[in-house]
Amino acid sequence: GENVEQHPSTLSVQEGDSAVIKCTYSDSASNYFPWYKQELGKGPQLIIDIRSNVGEKKDQRIAVTLNKTAKHFSLHITETQPEDSAVYFCAANLGSQGNLIFGKGTKLSVKP
Amino acid sequence: EAGVAQSPRYKIIEKRQSVAFWCNPISGHATLYWYQQILGQGPKLLIQFQNNGVVDDSQLPKDRFSAERLKGVDSTLKIQPAKLEDSAVYLCASSFFGGYTFGSGTRLTVV
């Protein structure tokens, strides 16, 4: 079946450094790619998303890039802060109108 | 706007018992989802509703799981009988166009 692969599973950076998380997807009809941040004991929270008609989107310290030809997209966090520590999930919609399939998550640790 | 409400937050039951979870989506969101999140994994879709109709329940273990969304608003997810492998966080989400908003989830422990 269709799936989303996410790497790395864990990522540790120093405060102020950049963090990059990468995902690949298999459904060529996918056209919506959100990223979620999940803190302990909470539900996933949408932090940024991108649609297939756009190659890059930025929101302050967070950016997402999409390469539809290669079927991969990435999350970039610059100037990381301790409060960025959480589990991050990428997702892609199944087909152009379908529900979301999630990656397995990346545990990001930002050390002060 | 108010978020997606879920209850209870935690539930501990013995295997073979039954349990029910409740979700109240964001007002006006026609689409509602139930996801299962096993520890250390990403959420996995169980069922998707559009208003009060089922859109996708292909991954719902129908021999033990059931869900309904009466009147196209609140939804309940039931497990009967529960198995040890059902221990997970059950997340409800709703959407209007594209982006999902998740509730805080119900953490189920089956002992």
Interface residues (C-beta under 8 A of the other chain):
Chain A: V4 Q6 Y32 P34 Y36 G41 K42 G43 P44 Q45 L46 D49 R51 F89 A91 G98 N99 L100 I101 F102 G103 K104 G105
Chain B: V4 Y33 G40 Q41 G42 P43 K44 L45 Q48 V55 D56 L91 A93 G98 G99 Y100 T101 F102 G103 S104 G105
